[in-house]
Every structure is written in structure tokens, then in C-alpha cells.
């Protein structure tokens, strides 16, 4: 996706692209990324439920 395509993309796509770039540029192992993302998802789901 080009930069111009990203400028009109939803925020979650922009964030995903940024996170992928960050993780790949730091050469983080895919297994580590997936474990960390599970923790992050759990944390943000908890925060979301607290707001409701």
C-alpha cells in the first residue's frame, strides 16, 4: 500500500502498518511478536470492558 493509500486508510490499518514496520525493523521473532500481541490484546480488552 502506498503512502497516499495509507493516508486515507482507517486508523487501525495505519497503526498495524506502523507496528509491523517497528517489529520488523527490530528483527523481533514472529513467535515473540505473537505472544506479545496476545498480552496487548488481553490488556486492551480489559480496558475496553472497564469503559463500558
PQR file of N, CA, C, O and H, with PARSE charges and radii, in Angstrom:
ATOM      1  N   UNK A   1       0.860  -1.180   0.000 -0.4000 1.5000
ATOM      2  CA  UNK A   1       0.000   0.000   0.000 -0.0000 2.0000
ATOM      3  C   UNK A   1       0.895   1.228   0.000  0.5500 1.7000
ATOM      4  O   UNK A   1       1.837   1.313   0.787 -0.5500 1.4000
ATOM      5  N   UNK A   2       0.611   2.156  -0.860 -0.4000 1.5000
ATOM      6  CA  UNK A   2       1.426   3.368  -0.944 -0.0000 2.0000
ATOM      7  C   UNK A   2       1.101   4.313   0.203  0.5500 1.7000
ATOM      8  O   UNK A   2       0.078   4.174   0.873 -0.5500 1.4000
ATOM      9  H   UNK A   2      -0.155   2.087  -1.499  0.4000 1.0000
ATOM     10  N   UNK A   3       2.000   5.286   0.419 -0.4000 1.5000
ATOM     11  CA  UNK A   3       1.754   6.271   1.473 -0.0000 2.0000
ATOM     12  C   UNK A   3       0.449   7.017   1.232  0.5500 1.7000
ATOM     13  O   UNK A   3      -0.283   7.306   2.178 -0.5500 1.4000
ATOM     14  H   UNK A   3       2.831   5.399  -0.126  0.4000 1.0000
ATOM     15  N   UNK A   4       0.153   7.328  -0.018 -0.4000 1.5000
ATOM     16  CA  UNK A   4      -1.082   8.056  -0.303 -0.0000 2.0000
ATOM     17  C   UNK A   4      -2.297   7.188   0.005  0.5500 1.7000
ATOM     18  O   UNK A   4      -3.337   7.699   0.420 -0.5500 1.4000
ATOM     19  H   UNK A   4       0.747   7.092  -0.787  0.4000 1.0000
ATOM     20  N   UNK A   5      -2.170   5.874  -0.197 -0.4000 1.5000
ATOM     21  CA  UNK A   5      -3.260   4.971   0.161 -0.0000 2.0000
ATOM     22  C   UNK A   5      -3.429   4.883   1.662  0.5500 1.7000
ATOM     23  O   UNK A   5      -4.547   4.753   2.161 -0.5500 1.4000
ATOM     24  H   UNK A   5      -1.325   5.458  -0.535  0.4000 1.0000
ATOM     25  N   UNK A   6      -2.336   4.952   2.373 -0.4000 1.5000
ATOM     26  CA  UNK A   6      -2.401   4.881   3.829 -0.0000 2.0000
ATOM     27  C   UNK A   6      -3.013   6.126   4.439  0.5500 1.7000
ATOM     28  O   UNK A   6      -3.647   6.053   5.492 -0.5500 1.4000
ATOM     29  H   UNK A   6      -1.428   5.057   1.968  0.4000 1.0000
ATOM     30  N   UNK A   7      -2.833   7.255   3.801 -0.4000 1.5000
ATOM     31  CA  UNK A   7      -3.361   8.478   4.404 -0.0000 2.0000
ATOM     32  C   UNK A   7      -4.884   8.445   4.489  0.5500 1.7000
ATOM     33  O   UNK A   7      -5.469   9.142   5.318 -0.5500 1.4000
ATOM     34  H   UNK A   7      -2.318   7.315   2.946  0.4000 1.0000
ATOM     35  N   UNK A   8      -5.526   7.650   3.651 -0.4000 1.5000
ATOM     36  CA  UNK A   8      -6.991   7.535   3.688 -0.0000 2.0000
ATOM     37  C   UNK A   8      -7.448   6.239   4.365  0.5500 1.7000
ATOM     38  O   UNK A   8      -8.645   5.971   4.463 -0.5500 1.4000
ATOM     39  H   UNK A   8      -5.051   7.084   2.978  0.4000 1.0000
ATOM     40  N   UNK A   9      -6.498   5.450   4.823 -0.4000 1.5000
ATOM     41  CA  UNK A   9      -6.817   4.174   5.460 -0.0000 2.0000
ATOM     42  C   UNK A   9      -7.380   4.416   6.860  0.5500 1.7000
ATOM     43  O   UNK A   9      -7.100   5.442   7.480 -0.5500 1.4000
ATOM     44  H   UNK A   9      -5.525   5.667   4.744  0.4000 1.0000
ATOM     45  N   UNK A  10      -8.172   3.465   7.352 -0.4000 1.5000
ATOM     46  CA  UNK A  10      -8.657   3.565   8.739 -0.0000 2.0000
ATOM     47  C   UNK A  10      -7.489   3.572   9.715  0.5500 1.7000
ATOM     48  O   UNK A  10      -6.413   3.052   9.417 -0.5500 1.4000
ATOM     49  H   UNK A  10      -8.399   2.631   6.849  0.4000 1.0000
ATOM     50  N   UNK A  11      -7.711   4.160  10.871 -0.4000 1.5000
ATOM     51  CA  UNK A  11      -6.652   4.274  11.886 -0.0000 2.0000
ATOM     52  C   UNK A  11      -6.051   2.928  12.263  0.5500 1.7000
ATOM     53  O   UNK A  11      -4.844   2.833  12.485 -0.5500 1.4000
ATOM     54  H   UNK A  11      -8.585   4.581  11.112  0.4000 1.0000
ATOM     55  N   UNK A  12      -6.885   1.874  12.340 -0.4000 1.5000
ATOM     56  CA  UNK A  12      -6.350   0.572  12.743 -0.0000 2.0000
ATOM     57  C   UNK A  12      -5.388   0.011  11.696  0.5500 1.7000
ATOM     58  O   UNK A  12      -4.455  -0.712  12.045 -0.5500 1.4000
ATOM     59  H   UNK A  12      -7.866   1.952  12.159  0.4000 1.0000
ATOM     60  N   UNK A  13      -5.601   0.333  10.425 -0.4000 1.5000
ATOM     61  CA  UNK A  13      -4.674  -0.100   9.372 -0.0000 2.0000
ATOM     62  C   UNK A  13      -3.360   0.669   9.498  0.5500 1.7000
ATOM     63  O   UNK A  13      -2.281   0.086   9.394 -0.5500 1.4000
ATOM     64  H   UNK A  13      -6.360   0.920  10.142  0.4000 1.0000
ATOM     65  N   UNK A  14      -3.454   1.964   9.719 -0.4000 1.5000
ATOM     66  CA  UNK A  14      -2.246   2.780   9.887 -0.0000 2.0000
ATOM     67  C   UNK A  14      -1.422   2.279  11.071  0.5500 1.7000
ATOM     68  O   UNK A  14      -0.201   2.156  10.983 -0.5500 1.4000
ATOM     69  H   UNK A  14      -4.331   2.438   9.803  0.4000 1.0000
ATOM     70  N   UNK A  15      -2.102   1.994  12.172 -0.4000 1.5000
ATOM     71  CA  UNK A  15      -1.407   1.503  13.360 -0.0000 2.0000
ATOM     72  C   UNK A  15      -0.779   0.141  13.098  0.5500 1.7000
ATOM     73  O   UNK A  15       0.359  -0.103  13.498 -0.5500 1.4000
ATOM     74  H   UNK A  15      -3.095   2.094  12.244  0.4000 1.0000
ATOM     75  N   UNK A  16      -1.499  -0.736  12.439 -0.4000 1.5000
ATOM     76  CA  UNK A  16      -0.966  -2.061  12.126 -0.0000 2.0000
ATOM     77  C   UNK A  16       0.290  -1.955  11.265  0.5500 1.7000
ATOM     78  O   UNK A  16       1.277  -2.643  11.521 -0.5500 1.4000
ATOM     79  H   UNK A  16      -2.423  -0.538  12.114  0.4000 1.0000
ATOM     80  N   UNK A  17       0.258  -1.105  10.256 -0.4000 1.5000
ATOM     81  CA  UNK A  17       1.420  -0.923   9.383 -0.0000 2.0000
ATOM     82  C   UNK A  17       2.598  -0.386  10.190  0.5500 1.7000
ATOM     83  O   UNK A  17       3.728  -0.845  10.021 -0.5500 1.4000
ATOM     84  H   UNK A  17      -0.544  -0.545  10.048  0.4000 1.0000
ATOM     85  N   UNK A  18       2.339   0.580  11.064 -0.4000 1.5000
ATOM     86  CA  UNK A  18       3.412   1.131  11.906 -0.0000 2.0000
ATOM     87  C   UNK A  18       4.005   0.067  12.833  0.5500 1.7000
ATOM     88  O   UNK A  18       5.222  -0.020  12.993 -0.5500 1.4000
ATOM     89  H   UNK A  18       1.421   0.953  11.202  0.4000 1.0000
ATOM     90  N   UNK A  19       3.131  -0.739  13.439 -0.4000 1.5000
ATOM     91  CA  UNK A  19       3.611  -1.788  14.343 -0.0000 2.0000
ATOM     92  C   UNK A  19       4.422  -2.840  13.600  0.5500 1.7000
ATOM     93  O   UNK A  19       5.466  -3.281  14.082 -0.5500 1.4000
ATOM     94  H   UNK A  19       2.142  -0.668  13.309  0.4000 1.0000
ATOM     95  N   UNK A  20       3.941  -3.242  12.425 -0.4000 1.5000
ATOM     96  CA  UNK A  20       4.681  -4.214  11.622 -0.0000 2.0000
ATOM     97  C   UNK A  20       6.057  -3.668  11.276  0.5500 1.7000
ATOM     98  O   UNK A  20       7.059  -4.372  11.401 -0.5500 1.4000
ATOM     99  H   UNK A  20       3.093  -2.884  12.034  0.4000 1.0000
ATOM    100  N   UNK A  21       6.104  -2.430  10.847 -0.4000 1.5000
ATOM    101  CA  UNK A  21       7.386  -1.811  10.500 -0.0000 2.0000
ATOM    102  C   UNK A  21       8.319  -1.772  11.715  0.5500 1.7000
ATOM    103  O   UNK A  21       9.499  -2.105  11.606 -0.5500 1.4000
ATOM    104  H   UNK A  21       5.290  -1.858  10.745  0.4000 1.0000
ATOM    105  N   UNK A  22       7.794  -1.371  12.857 -0.4000 1.5000
ATOM    106  CA  UNK A  22       8.595  -1.301  14.078 -0.0000 2.0000
ATOM    107  C   UNK A  22       9.161  -2.665  14.457  0.5500 1.7000
ATOM    108  O   UNK A  22      10.351  -2.799  14.742 -0.5500 1.4000
ATOM    109  H   UNK A  22       6.835  -1.100  12.946  0.4000 1.0000
ATOM    110  N   UNK A  23       8.298  -3.667  14.455 -0.4000 1.5000
ATOM    111  CA  UNK A  23       8.733  -5.005  14.858 -0.0000 2.0000
ATOM    112  C   UNK A  23       9.708  -5.610  13.867  0.5500 1.7000
ATOM    113  O   UNK A  23      10.687  -6.241  14.266 -0.5500 1.4000
ATOM    114  H   UNK A  23       7.331  -3.558  14.223  0.4000 1.0000
ATOM    115  N   UNK A  24       9.453  -5.425  12.577 -0.4000 1.5000
ATOM    116  CA  UNK A  24      10.363  -5.966  11.569 -0.0000 2.0000
ATOM    117  C   UNK A  24      11.707  -5.236  11.581  0.5500 1.7000
ATOM    118  O   UNK A  24      12.751  -5.854  11.376 -0.5500 1.4000
ATOM    119  H   UNK A  24       8.658  -4.912  12.253  0.4000 1.0000
ATOM    120  N   UNK A  25      11.682  -3.939  11.817 -0.4000 1.5000
ATOM    121  CA  UNK A  25      12.946  -3.190  11.826 -0.0000 2.0000
ATOM    122  C   UNK A  25      13.807  -3.539  13.031  0.5500 1.7000
ATOM    123  O   UNK A  25      15.018  -3.321  13.015 -0.5500 1.4000
ATOM    124  H   UNK A  25      10.833  -3.437  11.984  0.4000 1.0000
ATOM    125  N   UNK A  26      13.185  -4.084  14.082 -0.4000 1.5000
ATOM    126  CA  UNK A  26      13.940  -4.525  15.257 -0.0000 2.0000
ATOM    127  C   UNK A  26      14.177  -6.029  15.248  0.5500 1.7000
ATOM    128  O   UNK A  26      14.667  -6.596  16.224 -0.5500 1.4000
ATOM    129  H   UNK A  26      12.201  -4.261  14.095  0.4000 1.0000
ATOM    130  N   UNK A  27      13.824  -6.667  14.138 -0.4000 1.5000
ATOM    131  CA  UNK A  27      14.086  -8.092  13.933 -0.0000 2.0000
ATOM    132  C   UNK A  27      13.565  -8.950  15.085  0.5500 1.7000
ATOM    133  O   UNK A  27      14.260  -9.840  15.577 -0.5500 1.4000
ATOM    134  H   UNK A  27      13.425  -6.206  13.345  0.4000 1.0000
ATOM    135  N   UNK A  28      12.327  -8.669  15.508 -0.4000 1.5000
ATOM    136  CA  UNK A  28      11.705  -9.436  16.583 -0.0000 2.0000
ATOM    137  C   UNK A  28      11.163 -10.741  15.992  0.5500 1.7000
ATOM    138  O   UNK A  28      10.517 -10.732  14.944 -0.5500 1.4000
ATOM    139  H   UNK A  28      11.763  -7.946  15.108  0.4000 1.0000
ATOM    140  N   UNK A  29      11.422 -11.834  16.654 -0.4000 1.5000
ATOM    141  CA  UNK A  29      10.979 -13.146  16.179 -0.0000 2.0000
ATOM    142  C   UNK A  29       9.453 -13.210  16.124  0.5500 1.7000
ATOM    143  O   UNK A  29       8.778 -12.700  17.018 -0.5500 1.4000
ATOM    144  H   UNK A  29      11.947 -11.842  17.505  0.4000 1.0000
ATOM    145  N   UNK A  30       8.912 -13.831  15.084 -0.4000 1.5000
ATOM    146  CA  UNK A  30       7.442 -13.922  14.956 -0.0000 2.0000
ATOM    147  C   UNK A  30       6.769 -14.545  16.179  0.5500 1.7000
ATOM    148  O   UNK A  30       5.692 -14.104  16.577 -0.5500 1.4000
ATOM    149  H   UNK A  30       9.460 -14.245  14.357  0.4000 1.0000
ATOM    150  N   UNK A  31       7.380 -15.549  16.770 -0.4000 1.5000
ATOM    151  CA  UNK A  31       6.787 -16.185  17.954 -0.0000 2.0000
ATOM    152  C   UNK A  31       6.690 -15.191  19.110  0.5500 1.7000
ATOM    153  O   UNK A  31       5.697 -15.171  19.837 -0.5500 1.4000
ATOM    154  H   UNK A  31       8.256 -15.907  16.446  0.4000 1.0000
ATOM    155  N   UNK A  32       7.710 -14.378  19.274 -0.4000 1.5000
ATOM    156  CA  UNK A  32       7.724 -13.362  20.325 -0.0000 2.0000
ATOM    157  C   UNK A  32       6.659 -12.310  20.059  0.5500 1.7000
ATOM    158  O   UNK A  32       5.956 -11.883  20.974 -0.5500 1.4000
ATOM    159  H   UNK A  32       8.517 -14.393  18.683  0.4000 1.0000
ATOM    160  N   UNK A  33       6.545 -11.898  18.812 -0.4000 1.5000
ATOM    161  CA  UNK A  33       5.535 -10.901  18.435 -0.0000 2.0000
ATOM    162  C   UNK A  33       4.140 -11.417  18.762  0.5500 1.7000
ATOM    163  O   UNK A  33       3.335 -10.699  19.355 -0.5500 1.4000
ATOM    164  H   UNK A  33       7.117 -12.245  18.068  0.4000 1.0000
ATOM    165  N   UNK A  34       3.852 -12.648  18.382 -0.4000 1.5000
ATOM    166  CA  UNK A  34       2.510 -13.192  18.617 -0.0000 2.0000
ATOM    167  C   UNK A  34       2.201 -13.323  20.102  0.5500 1.7000
ATOM    168  O   UNK A  34       1.076 -13.055  20.522 -0.5500 1.4000
ATOM    169  H   UNK A  34       4.506 -13.231  17.901  0.4000 1.0000
ATOM    170  N   UNK A  35       3.174 -13.727  20.896 -0.4000 1.5000
ATOM    171  CA  UNK A  35       2.963 -13.814  22.346 -0.0000 2.0000
ATOM    172  C   UNK A  35       2.731 -12.425  22.940  0.5500 1.7000
ATOM    173  O   UNK A  35       1.855 -12.240  23.786 -0.5500 1.4000
ATOM    174  H   UNK A  35       4.088 -13.945  20.555  0.4000 1.0000
ATOM    175  N   UNK A  36       3.514 -11.461  22.494 -0.4000 1.5000
ATOM    176  CA  UNK A  36       3.357 -10.092  22.997 -0.0000 2.0000
ATOM    177  C   UNK A  36       2.013  -9.507  22.575  0.5500 1.7000
ATOM    178  O   UNK A  36       1.352  -8.835  23.367 -0.5500 1.4000
ATOM    179  H   UNK A  36       4.225 -11.611  21.807  0.4000 1.0000
ATOM    180  N   UNK A  37       1.611  -9.758  21.344 -0.4000 1.5000
ATOM    181  CA  UNK A  37       0.326  -9.239  20.862 -0.0000 2.0000
ATOM    182  C   UNK A  37      -0.847  -9.830  21.643  0.5500 1.7000
ATOM    183  O   UNK A  37      -1.843  -9.145  21.875 -0.5500 1.4000
ATOM    184  H   UNK A  37       2.149 -10.304  20.701  0.4000 1.0000
ATOM    185  N   UNK A  38      -0.735 -11.090  22.046 -0.4000 1.5000
ATOM    186  CA  UNK A  38      -1.791 -11.707  22.858 -0.0000 2.0000
ATOM    187  C   UNK A  38      -1.909 -10.989  24.196  0.5500 1.7000
ATOM    188  O   UNK A  38      -3.017 -10.770  24.685 -0.5500 1.4000
ATOM    189  H   UNK A  38       0.074 -11.646  21.857  0.4000 1.0000
ATOM    190  N   UNK A  39      -0.784 -10.623  24.786 -0.4000 1.5000
ATOM    191  CA  UNK A  39      -0.788  -9.879  26.045 -0.0000 2.0000
ATOM    192  C   UNK A  39      -1.397  -8.501  25.841  0.5500 1.7000
ATOM    193  O   UNK A  39      -2.223  -8.054  26.637 -0.5500 1.4000
ATOM    194  H   UNK A  39       0.116 -10.801  24.388  0.4000 1.0000
ATOM    195  N   UNK A  40      -0.987  -7.833  24.776 -0.4000 1.5000
ATOM    196  CA  UNK A  40      -1.509  -6.495  24.472 -0.0000 2.0000
ATOM    197  C   UNK A  40      -3.008  -6.558  24.229  0.5500 1.7000
ATOM    198  O   UNK A  40      -3.755  -5.716  24.729 -0.5500 1.4000
ATOM    199  H   UNK A  40      -0.316  -8.195  24.130  0.4000 1.0000
ATOM    200  N   UNK A  41      -3.456  -7.555  23.461 -0.4000 1.5000
ATOM    201  CA  UNK A  41      -4.887  -7.683  23.182 -0.0000 2.0000
ATOM    202  C   UNK A  41      -5.670  -7.887  24.467  0.5500 1.7000
ATOM    203  O   UNK A  41      -6.711  -7.262  24.668 -0.5500 1.4000
ATOM    204  H   UNK A  41      -2.850  -8.239  23.055  0.4000 1.0000
ATOM    205  N   UNK A  42      -5.178  -8.754  25.332 -0.4000 1.5000
ATOM    206  CA  UNK A  42      -5.849  -9.010  26.605 -0.0000 2.0000
ATOM    207  C   UNK A  42      -5.937  -7.735  27.441  0.5500 1.7000
ATOM    208  O   UNK A  42      -6.977  -7.454  28.036 -0.5500 1.4000
ATOM    209  H   UNK A  42      -4.332  -9.261  25.169  0.4000 1.0000
ATOM    210  N   UNK A  43      -4.865  -6.975  27.488 -0.4000 1.5000
ATOM    211  CA  UNK A  43      -4.835  -5.737  28.259 -0.0000 2.0000
ATOM    212  C   UNK A  43      -5.842  -4.723  27.719  0.5500 1.7000
ATOM    213  O   UNK A  43      -6.572  -4.097  28.488 -0.5500 1.4000
ATOM    214  H   UNK A  43      -4.020  -7.203  27.005  0.4000 1.0000
ATOM    215  N   UNK A  44      -5.878  -4.566  26.408 -0.4000 1.5000
ATOM    216  CA  UNK A  44      -6.785  -3.575  25.834 -0.0000 2.0000
ATOM    217  C   UNK A  44      -8.237  -4.029  25.884  0.5500 1.7000
ATOM    218  O   UNK A  44      -9.133  -3.190  25.977 -0.5500 1.4000
ATOM    219  H   UNK A  44      -5.285  -5.075  25.784  0.4000 1.0000
ATOM    220  N   UNK A  45      -8.493  -5.329  25.824 -0.4000 1.5000
ATOM    221  CA  UNK A  45      -9.860  -5.823  26.005 -0.0000 2.0000
ATOM    222  C   UNK A  45     -10.333  -5.529  27.424  0.5500 1.7000
ATOM    223  O   UNK A  45     -11.485  -5.152  27.638 -0.5500 1.4000
ATOM    224  H   UNK A  45      -7.765  -6.010  25.748  0.4000 1.0000
ATOM    225  N   UNK A  46      -9.431  -5.706  28.396 -0.4000 1.5000
ATOM    226  CA  UNK A  46      -9.775  -5.392  29.791 -0.0000 2.0000
ATOM    227  C   UNK A  46     -10.097  -3.914  29.930  0.5500 1.7000
ATOM    228  O   UNK A  46     -11.074  -3.555  30.586 -0.5500 1.4000
ATOM    229  H   UNK A  46      -8.495  -6.013  28.222  0.4000 1.0000
ATOM    230  N   UNK A  47      -9.294  -3.052  29.324 -0.4000 1.5000
ATOM    231  CA  UNK A  47      -9.523  -1.611  29.386 -0.0000 2.0000
ATOM    232  C   UNK A  47     -10.844  -1.239  28.711  0.5500 1.7000
ATOM    233  O   UNK A  47     -11.572  -0.372  29.194 -0.5500 1.4000
ATOM    234  H   UNK A  47      -8.500  -3.344  28.791  0.4000 1.0000
ATOM    235  N   UNK A  48     -11.141  -1.891  27.608 -0.4000 1.5000
ATOM    236  CA  UNK A  48     -12.381  -1.616  26.883 -0.0000 2.0000
ATOM    237  C   UNK A  48     -13.585  -1.979  27.732  0.5500 1.7000
ATOM    238  O   UNK A  48     -14.567  -1.238  27.770 -0.5500 1.4000
ATOM    239  H   UNK A  48     -10.550  -2.595  27.216  0.4000 1.0000
ATOM    240  N   UNK A  49     -13.515  -3.124  28.420 -0.4000 1.5000
ATOM    241  CA  UNK A  49     -14.635  -3.558  29.272 -0.0000 2.0000
ATOM    242  C   UNK A  49     -14.796  -2.668  30.507  0.5500 1.7000
ATOM    243  O   UNK A  49     -15.899  -2.522  31.033 -0.5500 1.4000
ATOM    244  H   UNK A  49     -12.717  -3.726  28.389  0.4000 1.0000
ATOM    245  N   UNK A  50     -13.705  -2.083  30.960 -0.4000 1.5000
ATOM    246  CA  UNK A  50     -13.793  -1.171  32.103 -0.0000 2.0000
ATOM    247  C   UNK A  50     -14.511   0.117  31.723  0.5500 1.7000
ATOM    248  O   UNK A  50     -15.140   0.760  32.563 -0.5500 1.4000
ATOM    249  H   UNK A  50     -12.808  -2.201  30.532  0.4000 1.0000
ATOM    250  N   UNK A  51     -14.410   0.490  30.438 -0.4000 1.5000
ATOM    251  CA  UNK A  51     -15.054   1.720  29.974 -0.0000 2.0000
ATOM    252  C   UNK A  51     -16.562   1.550  29.819  0.5500 1.7000
ATOM    253  O   UNK A  51     -17.313   2.524  29.862 -0.5500 1.4000
ATOM    254  H   UNK A  51     -13.899  -0.033  29.755  0.4000 1.0000
ATOM    255  N   UNK A  52     -16.997   0.301  29.637 -0.4000 1.5000
ATOM    256  CA  UNK A  52     -18.432   0.052  29.388 -0.0000 2.0000
ATOM    257  C   UNK A  52     -19.247   0.164  30.646  0.5500 1.7000
ATOM    258  O   UNK A  52     -20.464  -0.016  30.611 -0.5500 1.4000
ATOM    259  H   UNK A  52     -16.387  -0.490  29.602  0.4000 1.0000
TER
END
